[in-house]
Amino acid sequence: MKKFFIALLWVPLSVVAQTKNVVNSTGVFPKIDKVDLFEKALAVHAQKYHTGNWSWRVYSIETGPDAGGYLL
């Protein structure tokens, strides 16, 4: 039981000790008629500048007041 509590206390320290943890999110709302152009430009930009250590995850907002936007 003692080892369990020590392990439980160790988890937050190990998470903080990791390197290269950068989290940032930006909401982008392209015009309706420019969505295809936006997606193509975003893909080209991500492939050119955001590979290796700096990678992107892009999510589309499907519901809610911000529907039709993207989270970068």
N, CA, C and O atoms as a Tripos MOL2 file, in Angstrom:
@<TRIPOS>MOLECULE
protein
  288   287    72     0     0
PROTEIN
NO_CHARGES

@<TRIPOS>ATOM
      1 N           0.8150   -1.1850    0.0000 N.3       1 MET1
      2 CA          0.0000    0.0000    0.0000 C.3       1 MET1
      3 C           0.8720    1.2680    0.0000 C.2       1 MET1
      4 O           0.5400    2.2780   -0.6210 O.2       1 MET1
      5 N           1.9830    1.1730    0.7120 N.am      2 LYS2
      6 CA          2.8900    2.3140    0.7750 C.3       2 LYS2
      7 C           3.4800    2.6240   -0.6040 C.2       2 LYS2
      8 O           3.6350    3.7890   -0.9700 O.2       2 LYS2
      9 N           3.8070    1.5780   -1.3620 N.am      3 LYS3
     10 CA          4.3610    1.7600   -2.7070 C.3       3 LYS3
     11 C           3.3330    2.3900   -3.6430 C.2       3 LYS3
     12 O           3.6800    3.1700   -4.5300 O.2       3 LYS3
     13 N           2.0700    2.0430   -3.4350 N.am      4 PHE4
     14 CA          1.0000    2.6210   -4.2500 C.3       4 PHE4
     15 C           0.9090    4.1330   -4.0490 C.2       4 PHE4
     16 O           0.7910    4.8830   -5.0170 O.2       4 PHE4
     17 N           0.9630    4.5710   -2.8150 N.am      5 PHE5
     18 CA          0.8910    6.0100   -2.5340 C.3       5 PHE5
     19 C           2.1150    6.7530   -3.0440 C.2       5 PHE5
     20 O           2.0090    7.8820   -3.5230 O.2       5 PHE5
     21 N           3.2610    6.1250   -2.9420 N.am      6 ILE6
     22 CA          4.4790    6.7540   -3.4830 C.3       6 ILE6
     23 C           4.3640    6.8860   -4.9960 C.2       6 ILE6
     24 O           4.7190    7.9230   -5.5580 O.2       6 ILE6
     25 N           3.8690    5.8400   -5.6600 N.am      7 ALA7
     26 CA          3.6730    5.9030   -7.1030 C.3       7 ALA7
     27 C           2.6420    6.9540   -7.4790 C.2       7 ALA7
     28 O           2.7930    7.6480   -8.4840 O.2       7 ALA7
     29 N           1.5940    7.0720   -6.6680 N.am      8 LEU8
     30 CA          0.5520    8.0660   -6.9290 C.3       8 LEU8
     31 C           1.0920    9.4870   -6.7960 C.2       8 LEU8
     32 O           0.6810   10.3740   -7.5440 O.2       8 LEU8
     33 N           1.9960    9.7110   -5.8680 N.am      9 LEU9
     34 CA          2.6040   11.0270   -5.7120 C.3       9 LEU9
     35 C           3.6440   11.3020   -6.8000 C.2       9 LEU9
     36 O           3.9320   12.4610   -7.0980 O.2       9 LEU9
     37 N           4.2030   10.2600   -7.3880 N.am     10 TRP10
     38 CA          5.2250   10.4040   -8.4080 C.3      10 TRP10
     39 C           4.6420   10.8410   -9.7550 C.2      10 TRP10
     40 O           5.3440   11.4790  -10.5390 O.2      10 TRP10
     41 N           3.3910   10.5180  -10.0420 N.am     11 VAL11
     42 CA          2.7760   10.7960  -11.3370 C.3      11 VAL11
     43 C           2.8030   12.2880  -11.6720 C.2      11 VAL11
     44 O           3.2460   12.6330  -12.7670 O.2      11 VAL11
     45 N           2.3530   13.1990  -10.7940 N.am     12 PRO12
     46 CA          2.4140   14.6220  -11.1660 C.3      12 PRO12
     47 C           3.8320   15.1200  -11.4350 C.2      12 PRO12
     48 O           4.0370   15.9750  -12.2970 O.2      12 PRO12
     49 N           4.7940   14.5970  -10.7110 N.am     13 LEU13
     50 CA          6.1780   15.0190  -10.9350 C.3      13 LEU13
     51 C           6.6920   14.5430  -12.2840 C.2      13 LEU13
     52 O           7.4170   15.2660  -12.9690 O.2      13 LEU13
     53 N           6.3220   13.3400  -12.6630 N.am     14 SER14
     54 CA          6.7890   12.8410  -13.9500 C.3      14 SER14
     55 C           6.1460   13.5850  -15.1120 C.2      14 SER14
     56 O           6.7690   13.7480  -16.1610 O.2      14 SER14
     57 N           4.9100   14.0370  -14.9410 N.am     15 VAL15
     58 CA          4.2430   14.7980  -16.0020 C.3      15 VAL15
     59 C           4.8980   16.1620  -16.1780 C.2      15 VAL15
     60 O           5.0830   16.6170  -17.3070 O.2      15 VAL15
     61 N           5.2450   16.8050  -15.0970 N.am     16 VAL16
     62 CA          5.8810   18.1240  -15.1560 C.3      16 VAL16
     63 C           7.2980   18.0120  -15.7090 C.2      16 VAL16
     64 O           7.7880   18.9430  -16.3480 O.2      16 VAL16
     65 N           7.9500   16.8990  -15.4720 N.am     17 ALA17
     66 CA          9.3450   16.7320  -15.8780 C.3      17 ALA17
     67 C           9.5090   16.4650  -17.3690 C.2      17 ALA17
     68 O          10.6340   16.4940  -17.8670 O.2      17 ALA17
     69 N           8.4360   16.2090  -18.0910 N.am     18 GLN18
     70 CA          8.5630   15.9390  -19.5180 C.3      18 GLN18
     71 C           8.9640   17.1990  -20.2640 C.2      18 GLN18
     72 O           8.6280   18.3120  -19.8590 O.2      18 GLN18
     73 N           9.6830   17.0080  -21.3540 N.am     19 THR19
     74 CA         10.1200   18.1500  -22.1520 C.3      19 THR19
     75 C           9.2450   18.2960  -23.3870 C.2      19 THR19
     76 O           8.5130   17.3800  -23.7590 O.2      19 THR19
     77 N           9.3320   19.4370  -23.9990 N.am     20 LYS20
     78 CA          8.6520   19.7420  -25.2550 C.3      20 LYS20
     79 C           7.1320   19.6620  -25.1500 C.2      20 LYS20
     80 O           6.4740   19.2200  -26.0910 O.2      20 LYS20
     81 N           6.5770   20.0760  -24.0410 N.am     21 ASN21
     82 CA          5.1240   20.1260  -23.9040 C.3      21 ASN21
     83 C           4.6560   21.5440  -24.1680 C.2      21 ASN21
     84 O           4.7210   22.4030  -23.2890 O.2      21 ASN21
     85 N           4.1920   21.7820  -25.3660 N.am     22 VAL22
     86 CA          3.6590   23.0830  -25.7240 C.3      22 VAL22
     87 C           2.2140   22.8710  -26.1560 C.2      22 VAL22
     88 O           1.9360   22.1260  -27.0960 O.2      22 VAL22
     89 N           1.3110   23.5280  -25.4660 N.am     23 VAL23
     90 CA         -0.1050   23.3860  -25.8010 C.3      23 VAL23
     91 C          -0.6530   24.7750  -26.0820 C.2      23 VAL23
     92 O          -0.5330   25.6900  -25.2680 O.2      23 VAL23
     93 N          -1.2510   24.9050  -27.2430 N.am     24 ASN24
     94 CA         -1.8310   26.1760  -27.6410 C.3      24 ASN24
     95 C          -3.0060   25.8630  -28.5490 C.2      24 ASN24
     96 O          -2.9210   24.9580  -29.3790 O.2      24 ASN24
     97 N          -4.0770   26.5810  -28.4080 N.am     25 SER25
     98 CA         -5.2050   26.3730  -29.3150 C.3      25 SER25
     99 C          -5.6890   27.7160  -29.8290 C.2      25 SER25
    100 O          -5.7100   28.7110  -29.1040 O.2      25 SER25
    101 N          -6.0710   27.7220  -31.0740 N.am     26 THR26
    102 CA         -6.5530   28.9230  -31.7300 C.3      26 THR26
    103 C          -7.7980   28.5630  -32.5190 C.2      26 THR26
    104 O          -7.8110   27.5710  -33.2470 O.2      26 THR26
    105 N          -8.8290   29.3530  -32.3820 N.am     27 GLY27
    106 CA        -10.0400   29.1480  -33.1680 C.3      27 GLY27
    107 C          -9.9890   29.9720  -34.4390 C.2      27 GLY27
    108 O          -9.7140   31.1710  -34.4030 O.2      27 GLY27
    109 N         -10.2560   29.3210  -35.5660 N.am     28 VAL28
    110 CA        -10.2190   29.9920  -36.8660 C.3      28 VAL28
    111 C         -11.5640   29.7640  -37.5360 C.2      28 VAL28
    112 O         -12.0820   28.6470  -37.5380 O.2      28 VAL28
    113 N         -12.1270   30.8190  -38.1030 N.am     29 PHE29
    114 CA        -13.4430   30.7520  -38.7220 C.3      29 PHE29
    115 C         -13.3710   31.2950  -40.1500 C.2      29 PHE29
    116 O         -13.5480   32.4930  -40.3680 O.2      29 PHE29
    117 N         -13.1090   30.4110  -41.1270 N.am     30 PRO30
    118 CA        -13.0190   30.8750  -42.5180 C.3      30 PRO30
    119 C         -14.4000   31.2050  -43.0750 C.2      30 PRO30
    120 O         -15.4170   30.7190  -42.5810 O.2      30 PRO30
    121 N         -14.4150   32.0280  -44.0970 N.am     31 LYS31
    122 CA        -15.6710   32.3450  -44.7760 C.3      31 LYS31
    123 C         -16.2110   31.0900  -45.4470 C.2      31 LYS31
    124 O         -15.4460   30.2150  -45.8530 O.2      31 LYS31
    125 N         -17.5180   31.0090  -45.5610 N.am     32 ILE32
    126 CA        -18.1820   29.8110  -46.0760 C.3      32 ILE32
    127 C         -17.6870   29.4500  -47.4850 C.2      32 ILE32
    128 O         -17.4540   28.2780  -47.7800 O.2      32 ILE32
    129 N         -17.5310   30.4420  -48.3360 N.am     33 ASP33
    130 CA        -17.1290   30.1600  -49.7180 C.3      33 ASP33
    131 C         -15.6280   29.8860  -49.8650 C.2      33 ASP33
    132 O         -15.1810   29.5130  -50.9500 O.2      33 ASP33
    133 N         -14.8470   30.0620  -48.8020 N.am     34 LYS34
    134 CA        -13.3950   29.8720  -48.8630 C.3      34 LYS34
    135 C         -12.9220   28.6600  -48.0580 C.2      34 LYS34
    136 O         -11.7220   28.5290  -47.8190 O.2      34 LYS34
    137 N         -13.8260   27.7670  -47.6310 N.am     35 VAL35
    138 CA        -13.4460   26.6380  -46.7740 C.3      35 VAL35
    139 C         -12.4780   25.7010  -47.4870 C.2      35 VAL35
    140 O         -11.4760   25.3000  -46.8950 O.2      35 VAL35
    141 N         -12.7450   25.3440  -48.7350 N.am     36 ASP36
    142 CA        -11.8570   24.4370  -49.4730 C.3      36 ASP36
    143 C         -10.4640   25.0330  -49.6410 C.2      36 ASP36
    144 O          -9.4650   24.3400  -49.4530 O.2      36 ASP36
    145 N         -10.3950   26.2870  -49.9870 N.am     37 LEU37
    146 CA         -9.1120   26.9730  -50.1430 C.3      37 LEU37
    147 C          -8.3640   27.0230  -48.8160 C.2      37 LEU37
    148 O          -7.1500   26.8230  -48.7710 O.2      37 LEU37
    149 N          -9.0970   27.2900  -47.7340 N.am     38 PHE38
    150 CA         -8.4910   27.3290  -46.4050 C.3      38 PHE38
    151 C          -7.9010   25.9710  -46.0270 C.2      38 PHE38
    152 O          -6.7730   25.9010  -45.5400 O.2      38 PHE38
    153 N          -8.6570   24.8890  -46.2470 N.am     39 GLU39
    154 CA         -8.1770   23.5540  -45.8850 C.3      39 GLU39
    155 C          -6.9370   23.1710  -46.6820 C.2      39 GLU39
    156 O          -6.0130   22.5740  -46.1290 O.2      39 GLU39
    157 N          -6.8980   23.5010  -47.9640 N.am     40 LYS40
    158 CA         -5.7240   23.1980  -48.7840 C.3      40 LYS40
    159 C          -4.5140   23.9950  -48.3170 C.2      40 LYS40
    160 O          -3.4180   23.4470  -48.2040 O.2      40 LYS40
    161 N          -4.7000   25.2720  -48.0470 N.am     41 ALA41
    162 CA         -3.5940   26.1210  -47.5920 C.3      41 ALA41
    163 C          -3.0900   25.6750  -46.2230 C.2      41 ALA41
    164 O          -1.8880   25.7050  -45.9620 O.2      41 ALA41
    165 N          -3.9990   25.2670  -45.3560 N.am     42 LEU42
    166 CA         -3.6180   24.7970  -44.0290 C.3      42 LEU42
    167 C          -2.8060   23.5030  -44.1160 C.2      42 LEU42
    168 O          -1.8260   23.3310  -43.3920 O.2      42 LEU42
    169 N          -3.2150   22.6020  -44.9980 N.am     43 ALA43
    170 CA         -2.4770   21.3500  -45.1800 C.3      43 ALA43
    171 C          -1.0740   21.6050  -45.7150 C.2      43 ALA43
    172 O          -0.1140   20.9970  -45.2430 O.2      43 ALA43
    173 N          -0.9450   22.4870  -46.6850 N.am     44 VAL44
    174 CA          0.3720   22.8070  -47.2480 C.3      44 VAL44
    175 C           1.2620   23.4490  -46.1910 C.2      44 VAL44
    176 O           2.4400   23.1070  -46.0840 O.2      44 VAL44
    177 N           0.7170   24.3650  -45.4170 N.am     45 HIS45
    178 CA          1.4890   25.0430  -44.3770 C.3      45 HIS45
    179 C           1.9520   24.0480  -43.3070 C.2      45 HIS45
    180 O           3.1090   24.0800  -42.8850 O.2      45 HIS45
    181 N           1.0550   23.1720  -42.8740 N.am     46 ALA46
    182 CA          1.4010   22.2020  -41.8260 C.3      46 ALA46
    183 C           2.4830   21.2320  -42.3090 C.2      46 ALA46
    184 O           3.3870   20.8940  -41.5440 O.2      46 ALA46
    185 N           2.4080   20.7840  -43.5510 N.am     47 GLN47
    186 CA          3.4230   19.8760  -44.0780 C.3      47 GLN47
    187 C           4.7720   20.5520  -44.2300 C.2      47 GLN47
    188 O           5.8120   19.9100  -44.0810 O.2      47 GLN47
    189 N           4.7630   21.8320  -44.5220 N.am     48 LYS48
    190 CA          6.0220   22.5390  -44.7520 C.3      48 LYS48
    191 C           6.7030   22.9670  -43.4480 C.2      48 LYS48
    192 O           7.9160   22.8090  -43.3030 O.2      48 LYS48
    193 N           5.9260   23.5080  -42.4940 N.am     49 TYR49
    194 CA          6.5260   24.1300  -41.3210 C.3      49 TYR49
    195 C           6.3220   23.3780  -40.0040 C.2      49 TYR49
    196 O           7.0130   23.6780  -39.0300 O.2      49 TYR49
    197 N           5.4210   22.4340  -39.9390 N.am     50 HIS50
    198 CA          5.0870   21.8200  -38.6540 C.3      50 HIS50
    199 C           5.2630   20.3080  -38.7030 C.2      50 HIS50
    200 O           4.2950   19.5550  -38.5880 O.2      50 HIS50
    201 N           6.4910   19.8760  -38.8730 N.am     51 THR51
    202 CA          6.8340   18.4630  -38.8500 C.3      51 THR51
    203 C           7.8700   18.2430  -37.7550 C.2      51 THR51
    204 O           8.4540   19.2000  -37.2460 O.2      51 THR51
    205 N           8.0930   17.0070  -37.3990 N.am     52 GLY52
    206 CA          9.0970   16.7030  -36.3750 C.3      52 GLY52
    207 C           8.5880   17.0330  -34.9900 C.2      52 GLY52
    208 O           7.5390   16.5450  -34.5700 O.2      52 GLY52
    209 N           9.3410   17.8730  -34.2750 N.am     53 ASN53
    210 CA          8.9890   18.2160  -32.9040 C.3      53 ASN53
    211 C           7.7440   19.0940  -32.8070 C.2      53 ASN53
    212 O           7.0510   19.0770  -31.7900 O.2      53 ASN53
    213 N           7.4590   19.8550  -33.8490 N.am     54 TRP54
    214 CA          6.3370   20.7750  -33.8130 C.3      54 TRP54
    215 C           5.2550   20.2810  -34.7650 C.2      54 TRP54
    216 O           5.2610   20.6250  -35.9470 O.2      54 TRP54
    217 N           4.3500   19.4980  -34.2670 N.am     55 SER55
    218 CA          3.2830   18.9770  -35.1190 C.3      55 SER55
    219 C           1.9480   19.5920  -34.7110 C.2      55 SER55
    220 O           1.7900   20.0630  -33.5850 O.2      55 SER55
    221 N           1.0080   19.5820  -35.6210 N.am     56 TRP56
    222 CA         -0.3090   20.1670  -35.4060 C.3      56 TRP56
    223 C          -1.3690   19.0960  -35.3510 C.2      56 TRP56
    224 O          -1.2360   18.0260  -35.9450 O.2      56 TRP56
    225 N          -2.4170   19.4050  -34.6300 N.am     57 ARG57
    226 CA         -3.6650   18.6520  -34.6840 C.3      57 ARG57
    227 C          -4.7510   19.6760  -34.9770 C.2      57 ARG57
    228 O          -4.8830   20.6720  -34.2660 O.2      57 ARG57
    229 N          -5.5150   19.4310  -36.0090 N.am     58 VAL58
    230 CA         -6.5670   20.3610  -36.4130 C.3      58 VAL58
    231 C          -7.9050   19.6560  -36.2510 C.2      58 VAL58
    232 O          -8.1030   18.5460  -36.7450 O.2      58 VAL58
    233 N          -8.8180   20.3170  -35.5510 N.am     59 TYR59
    234 CA        -10.1460   19.7720  -35.3130 C.3      59 TYR59
    235 C         -11.1870   20.7090  -35.9010 C.2      59 TYR59
    236 O         -11.0550   21.9290  -35.8090 O.2      59 TYR59
    237 N         -12.2170   20.1390  -36.5020 N.am     60 SER60
    238 CA        -13.3160   20.9740  -36.9830 C.3      60 SER60
    239 C         -14.3970   21.0130  -35.9140 C.2      60 SER60
    240 O         -14.6770   20.0070  -35.2630 O.2      60 SER60
    241 N         -14.9970   22.1720  -35.7430 N.am     61 ILE61
    242 CA        -16.0620   22.3460  -34.7560 C.3      61 ILE61
    243 C         -17.3690   22.0160  -35.4520 C.2      61 ILE61
    244 O         -17.7700   22.6960  -36.3970 O.2      61 ILE61
    245 N         -18.0300   20.9700  -34.9810 N.am     62 GLU62
    246 CA        -19.2260   20.4660  -35.6500 C.3      62 GLU62
    247 C         -20.5220   21.0410  -35.0850 C.2      62 GLU62
    248 O         -21.4750   21.2410  -35.8380 O.2      62 GLU62
    249 N         -20.5810   21.3080  -33.7930 N.am     63 THR63
    250 CA        -21.8260   21.7800  -33.1850 C.3      63 THR63
    251 C         -21.5500   22.9780  -32.2890 C.2      63 THR63
    252 O         -20.4030   23.3200  -32.0030 O.2      63 THR63
    253 N         -22.6310   23.5970  -31.8590 N.am     64 GLY64
    254 CA        -22.5040   24.7160  -30.9380 C.3      64 GLY64
    255 C         -22.4630   26.0540  -31.6460 C.2      64 GLY64
    256 O         -22.6250   26.1300  -32.8640 O.2      64 GLY64
    257 N         -22.2460   27.1010  -30.8810 N.am     65 PRO65
    258 CA        -22.2530   28.4490  -31.4760 C.3      65 PRO65
    259 C         -21.0720   28.7130  -32.4150 C.2      65 PRO65
    260 O         -21.1410   29.6190  -33.2460 O.2      65 PRO65
    261 N         -20.0040   27.9430  -32.2970 N.am     66 ASP66
    262 CA        -18.8390   28.1300  -33.1680 C.3      66 ASP66
    263 C         -18.7710   27.0930  -34.2810 C.2      66 ASP66
    264 O         -17.6960   26.8610  -34.8350 O.2      66 ASP66
    265 N         -19.8820   26.4700  -34.6180 N.am     67 ALA67
    266 CA        -19.8950   25.4360  -35.6450 C.3      67 ALA67
    267 C         -19.3810   25.9810  -36.9640 C.2      67 ALA67
    268 O         -19.6830   27.1140  -37.3400 O.2      67 ALA67
    269 N         -18.6060   25.1690  -37.6630 N.am     68 GLY68
    270 CA        -18.0270   25.5900  -38.9400 C.3      68 GLY68
    271 C         -16.6240   26.1290  -38.7890 C.2      68 GLY68
    272 O         -15.9740   26.4280  -39.7910 O.2      68 GLY68
    273 N         -16.1310   26.2630  -37.5610 N.am     69 GLY69
    274 CA        -14.7860   26.7590  -37.3210 C.3      69 GLY69
    275 C         -13.8050   25.6110  -37.1760 C.2      69 GLY69
    276 O         -14.1700   24.4400  -37.2910 O.2      69 GLY69
    277 N         -12.5580   25.9650  -36.9240 N.am     70 TYR70
    278 CA        -11.4930   24.9890  -36.7530 C.3      70 TYR70
    279 C         -10.6980   25.3540  -35.5240 C.2      70 TYR70
    280 O         -10.4860   26.5330  -35.2380 O.2      70 TYR70
    281 N         -10.2510   24.3360  -34.7870 N.am     71 LEU71
    282 CA         -9.3250   24.5300  -33.6790 C.3      71 LEU71
    283 C          -7.9660   24.0480  -34.1230 C.2      71 LEU71
    284 O          -7.8040   22.8930  -34.5150 O.2      71 LEU71
    285 N          -6.9890   24.9320  -34.0630 N.am     72 LEU72
    286 CA         -5.6180   24.5960  -34.4510 C.3      72 LEU72
    287 C          -4.7920   24.4220  -33.2000 C.2      72 LEU72
    288 O          -3.5980   24.1340  -33.2840 O.2      72 LEU72
@<TRIPOS>BOND
     1     1     2 1
     2     2     3 1
     3     3     4 2
     4     3     5 am
     5     5     6 1
     6     6     7 1
     7     7     8 2
     8     7     9 am
     9     9    10 1
    10    10    11 1
    11    11    12 2
    12    11    13 am
    13    13    14 1
    14    14    15 1
    15    15    16 2
    16    15    17 am
    17    17    18 1
    18    18    19 1
    19    19    20 2
    20    19    21 am
    21    21    22 1
    22    22    23 1
    23    23    24 2
    24    23    25 am
    25    25    26 1
    26    26    27 1
    27    27    28 2
    28    27    29 am
    29    29    30 1
    30    30    31 1
    31    31    32 2
    32    31    33 am
    33    33    34 1
    34    34    35 1
    35    35    36 2
    36    35    37 am
    37    37    38 1
    38    38    39 1
    39    39    40 2
    40    39    41 am
    41    41    42 1
    42    42    43 1
    43    43    44 2
    44    43    45 am
    45    45    46 1
    46    46    47 1
    47    47    48 2
    48    47    49 am
    49    49    50 1
    50    50    51 1
    51    51    52 2
    52    51    53 am
    53    53    54 1
    54    54    55 1
    55    55    56 2
    56    55    57 am
    57    57    58 1
    58    58    59 1
    59    59    60 2
    60    59    61 am
    61    61    62 1
    62    62    63 1
    63    63    64 2
    64    63    65 am
    65    65    66 1
    66    66    67 1
    67    67    68 2
    68    67    69 am
    69    69    70 1
    70    70    71 1
    71    71    72 2
    72    71    73 am
    73    73    74 1
    74    74    75 1
    75    75    76 2
    76    75    77 am
    77    77    78 1
    78    78    79 1
    79    79    80 2
    80    79    81 am
    81    81    82 1
    82    82    83 1
    83    83    84 2
    84    83    85 am
    85    85    86 1
    86    86    87 1
    87    87    88 2
    88    87    89 am
    89    89    90 1
    90    90    91 1
    91    91    92 2
    92    91    93 am
    93    93    94 1
    94    94    95 1
    95    95    96 2
    96    95    97 am
    97    97    98 1
    98    98    99 1
    99    99   100 2
   100    99   101 am
   101   101   102 1
   102   102   103 1
   103   103   104 2
   104   103   105 am
   105   105   106 1
   106   106   107 1
   107   107   108 2
   108   107   109 am
   109   109   110 1
   110   110   111 1
   111   111   112 2
   112   111   113 am
   113   113   114 1
   114   114   115 1
   115   115   116 2
   116   115   117 am
   117   117   118 1
   118   118   119 1
   119   119   120 2
   120   119   121 am
   121   121   122 1
   122   122   123 1
   123   123   124 2
   124   123   125 am
   125   125   126 1
   126   126   127 1
   127   127   128 2
   128   127   129 am
   129   129   130 1
   130   130   131 1
   131   131   132 2
   132   131   133 am
   133   133   134 1
   134   134   135 1
   135   135   136 2
   136   135   137 am
   137   137   138 1
   138   138   139 1
   139   139   140 2
   140   139   141 am
   141   141   142 1
   142   142   143 1
   143   143   144 2
   144   143   145 am
   145   145   146 1
   146   146   147 1
   147   147   148 2
   148   147   149 am
   149   149   150 1
   150   150   151 1
   151   151   152 2
   152   151   153 am
   153   153   154 1
   154   154   155 1
   155   155   156 2
   156   155   157 am
   157   157   158 1
   158   158   159 1
   159   159   160 2
   160   159   161 am
   161   161   162 1
   162   162   163 1
   163   163   164 2
   164   163   165 am
   165   165   166 1
   166   166   167 1
   167   167   168 2
   168   167   169 am
   169   169   170 1
   170   170   171 1
   171   171   172 2
   172   171   173 am
   173   173   174 1
   174   174   175 1
   175   175   176 2
   176   175   177 am
   177   177   178 1
   178   178   179 1
   179   179   180 2
   180   179   181 am
   181   181   182 1
   182   182   183 1
   183   183   184 2
   184   183   185 am
   185   185   186 1
   186   186   187 1
   187   187   188 2
   188   187   189 am
   189   189   190 1
   190   190   191 1
   191   191   192 2
   192   191   193 am
   193   193   194 1
   194   194   195 1
   195   195   196 2
   196   195   197 am
   197   197   198 1
   198   198   199 1
   199   199   200 2
   200   199   201 am
   201   201   202 1
   202   202   203 1
   203   203   204 2
   204   203   205 am
   205   205   206 1
   206   206   207 1
   207   207   208 2
   208   207   209 am
   209   209   210 1
   210   210   211 1
   211   211   212 2
   212   211   213 am
   213   213   214 1
   214   214   215 1
   215   215   216 2
   216   215   217 am
   217   217   218 1
   218   218   219 1
   219   219   220 2
   220   219   221 am
   221   221   222 1
   222   222   223 1
   223   223   224 2
   224   223   225 am
   225   225   226 1
   226   226   227 1
   227   227   228 2
   228   227   229 am
   229   229   230 1
   230   230   231 1
   231   231   232 2
   232   231   233 am
   233   233   234 1
   234   234   235 1
   235   235   236 2
   236   235   237 am
   237   237   238 1
   238   238   239 1
   239   239   240 2
   240   239   241 am
   241   241   242 1
   242   242   243 1
   243   243   244 2
   244   243   245 am
   245   245   246 1
   246   246   247 1
   247   247   248 2
   248   247   249 am
   249   249   250 1
   250   250   251 1
   251   251   252 2
   252   251   253 am
   253   253   254 1
   254   254   255 1
   255   255   256 2
   256   255   257 am
   257   257   258 1
   258   258   259 1
   259   259   260 2
   260   259   261 am
   261   261   262 1
   262   262   263 1
   263   263   264 2
   264   263   265 am
   265   265   266 1
   266   266   267 1
   267   267   268 2
   268   267   269 am
   269   269   270 1
   270   270   271 1
   271   271   272 2
   272   271   273 am
   273   273   274 1
   274   274   275 1
   275   275   276 2
   276   275   277 am
   277   277   278 1
   278   278   279 1
   279   279   280 2
   280   279   281 am
   281   281   282 1
   282   282   283 1
   283   283   284 2
   284   283   285 am
   285   285   286 1
   286   286   287 1
   287   287   288 2
@<TRIPOS>SUBSTRUCTURE
     1 MET1         2 RESIDUE 1 A MET
     2 LYS2         6 RESIDUE 1 A LYS
     3 LYS3        10 RESIDUE 1 A LYS
     4 PHE4        14 RESIDUE 1 A PHE
     5 PHE5        18 RESIDUE 1 A PHE
     6 ILE6        22 RESIDUE 1 A ILE
     7 ALA7        26 RESIDUE 1 A ALA
     8 LEU8        30 RESIDUE 1 A LEU
     9 LEU9        34 RESIDUE 1 A LEU
    10 TRP10       38 RESIDUE 1 A TRP
    11 VAL11       42 RESIDUE 1 A VAL
    12 PRO12       46 RESIDUE 1 A PRO
    13 LEU13       50 RESIDUE 1 A LEU
    14 SER14       54 RESIDUE 1 A SER
    15 VAL15       58 RESIDUE 1 A VAL
    16 VAL16       62 RESIDUE 1 A VAL
    17 ALA17       66 RESIDUE 1 A ALA
    18 GLN18       70 RESIDUE 1 A GLN
    19 THR19       74 RESIDUE 1 A THR
    20 LYS20       78 RESIDUE 1 A LYS
    21 ASN21       82 RESIDUE 1 A ASN
    22 VAL22       86 RESIDUE 1 A VAL
    23 VAL23       90 RESIDUE 1 A VAL
    24 ASN24       94 RESIDUE 1 A ASN
    25 SER25       98 RESIDUE 1 A SER
    26 THR26      102 RESIDUE 1 A THR
    27 GLY27      106 RESIDUE 1 A GLY
    28 VAL28      110 RESIDUE 1 A VAL
    29 PHE29      114 RESIDUE 1 A PHE
    30 PRO30      118 RESIDUE 1 A PRO
    31 LYS31      122 RESIDUE 1 A LYS
    32 ILE32      126 RESIDUE 1 A ILE
    33 ASP33      130 RESIDUE 1 A ASP
    34 LYS34      134 RESIDUE 1 A LYS
    35 VAL35      138 RESIDUE 1 A VAL
    36 ASP36      142 RESIDUE 1 A ASP
    37 LEU37      146 RESIDUE 1 A LEU
    38 PHE38      150 RESIDUE 1 A PHE
    39 GLU39      154 RESIDUE 1 A GLU
    40 LYS40      158 RESIDUE 1 A LYS
    41 ALA41      162 RESIDUE 1 A ALA
    42 LEU42      166 RESIDUE 1 A LEU
    43 ALA43      170 RESIDUE 1 A ALA
    44 VAL44      174 RESIDUE 1 A VAL
    45 HIS45      178 RESIDUE 1 A HIS
    46 ALA46      182 RESIDUE 1 A ALA
    47 GLN47      186 RESIDUE 1 A GLN
    48 LYS48      190 RESIDUE 1 A LYS
    49 TYR49      194 RESIDUE 1 A TYR
    50 HIS50      198 RESIDUE 1 A HIS
    51 THR51      202 RESIDUE 1 A THR
    52 GLY52      206 RESIDUE 1 A GLY
    53 ASN53      210 RESIDUE 1 A ASN
    54 TRP54      214 RESIDUE 1 A TRP
    55 SER55      218 RESIDUE 1 A SER
    56 TRP56      222 RESIDUE 1 A TRP
    57 ARG57      226 RESIDUE 1 A ARG
    58 VAL58      230 RESIDUE 1 A VAL
    59 TYR59      234 RESIDUE 1 A TYR
    60 SER60      238 RESIDUE 1 A SER
    61 ILE61      242 RESIDUE 1 A ILE
    62 GLU62      246 RESIDUE 1 A GLU
    63 THR63      250 RESIDUE 1 A THR
    64 GLY64      254 RESIDUE 1 A GLY
    65 PRO65      258 RESIDUE 1 A PRO
    66 ASP66      262 RESIDUE 1 A ASP
    67 ALA67      266 RESIDUE 1 A ALA
    68 GLY68      270 RESIDUE 1 A GLY
    69 GLY69      274 RESIDUE 1 A GLY
    70 TYR70      278 RESIDUE 1 A TYR
    71 LEU71      282 RESIDUE 1 A LEU
    72 LEU72      286 RESIDUE 1 A LEU
